[in-house]
């Protein structure tokens, strides 16, 4: 569905009928996945190496069907 005023892709809330931007929802989903990954699967030893943490986050995002992309400006 598209916002009737701006034409941007949106998702309509089934409860209240309000619009939510799709990209915003993807960001919230990605944030939740990263937070859960950090809370559950990153050990204290891993926290010393940011590359290990980044790999775990990227794996979790990929497993959830999300991808990382640079926003177009």
C-alpha positions as CSV (number, residue, x, y, z in Angstrom):
1,X,0.0,0.0,0.0
2,X,1.1,3.6,-0.6
3,X,0.6,6.7,1.5
4,X,-2.2,8.6,-0.3
5,X,-0.4,12.0,0.4
6,X,3.2,11.2,-0.3
7,X,3.1,8.1,-2.4
8,X,5.7,6.4,-0.2
9,X,5.2,2.6,0.6
10,X,3.5,2.1,3.9
11,X,1.8,-0.6,6.0
12,X,-1.6,0.1,7.4
13,X,-2.2,-0.9,11.1
14,X,-5.0,-3.4,11.3
15,X,-6.1,-2.1,14.7
16,X,-6.2,1.7,14.3
17,X,-5.9,2.2,10.5
18,X,-2.9,4.5,10.8
19,X,0.0,4.3,8.4
20,X,3.6,3.2,9.3
21,X,6.4,3.6,6.9
22,X,7.9,0.3,5.7
23,X,11.5,1.4,6.1
24,X,10.8,2.5,9.7
25,X,9.4,-0.9,10.5
26,X,12.4,-2.7,8.9
27,X,14.7,-0.5,11.1
28,X,12.7,-1.5,14.3
29,X,12.9,-5.2,13.3
30,X,16.6,-4.9,12.7
31,X,17.1,-3.2,16.0
32,X,15.2,-5.9,17.9
33,X,17.3,-8.6,16.1
34,X,20.6,-6.9,17.0
35,X,19.6,-6.4,20.6
36,X,18.5,-10.0,21.0
37,X,21.7,-11.2,19.4
38,X,23.9,-9.1,21.6
39,X,21.9,-10.1,24.7
40,X,21.9,-13.8,24.0
41,X,24.7,-15.0,21.9
42,X,27.7,-12.7,22.4
43,X,30.0,-13.8,25.1
44,X,32.2,-11.6,27.2
45,X,35.2,-12.9,25.2
46,X,33.5,-11.9,21.9
47,X,32.9,-8.4,23.2
48,X,36.6,-7.7,23.1
49,X,36.7,-8.1,19.3
50,X,34.2,-5.9,17.5
51,X,34.5,-7.9,14.3
52,X,33.1,-11.0,16.0
53,X,30.2,-9.0,17.3
54,X,29.6,-7.5,13.9
55,X,29.7,-11.0,12.3
56,X,27.1,-12.3,14.8
57,X,24.8,-9.3,14.1
58,X,25.1,-9.7,10.3
59,X,24.4,-13.4,10.6
60,X,21.3,-12.8,12.7
61,X,20.0,-10.2,10.3
62,X,20.6,-12.5,7.3
63,X,18.9,-15.4,9.1
64,X,15.9,-13.2,9.7
65,X,15.7,-12.4,6.0
66,X,17.0,-8.8,6.3
67,X,19.9,-7.2,4.4
68,X,22.1,-4.2,5.2
69,X,22.1,-1.5,2.5
70,X,23.3,2.0,2.3
71,X,20.4,4.5,2.2
72,X,20.2,6.4,-1.0
73,X,20.4,10.2,-0.6
